[in-house]
């Protein structure tokens, strides 16, 4: 529900990440300097746990719990940072996200 409104509105600024290979063969992650709304990002844009938390109104620690318990699969892990594609976040939200509230009896 919230994600759909975030897709429709331009109020959730995100700084997409770019992974760059270094001379040593390692990858480094850089944030693009300009913030863009989630709705304007391409489907292959990379987002980190902070971006997902800001988008869904959750703490980064909650995002780590979703990775462990609710089948939120990162695209890549570079160092300590998990990165996700926008298309994967949308798929997870529509199919596997946790449902808030009391369980049905």
Secondary structure, DSSP 8 states (H G I E B T S, - for coil): -HHHHHHHSS--EE--EEEEE-TTS-EEEEE-SS-EEGGGS-TT-EEEHHHHHHHHT--HHHHHHHHHHS----SEEETTEEEEEHHHHHHHHHHT----S----
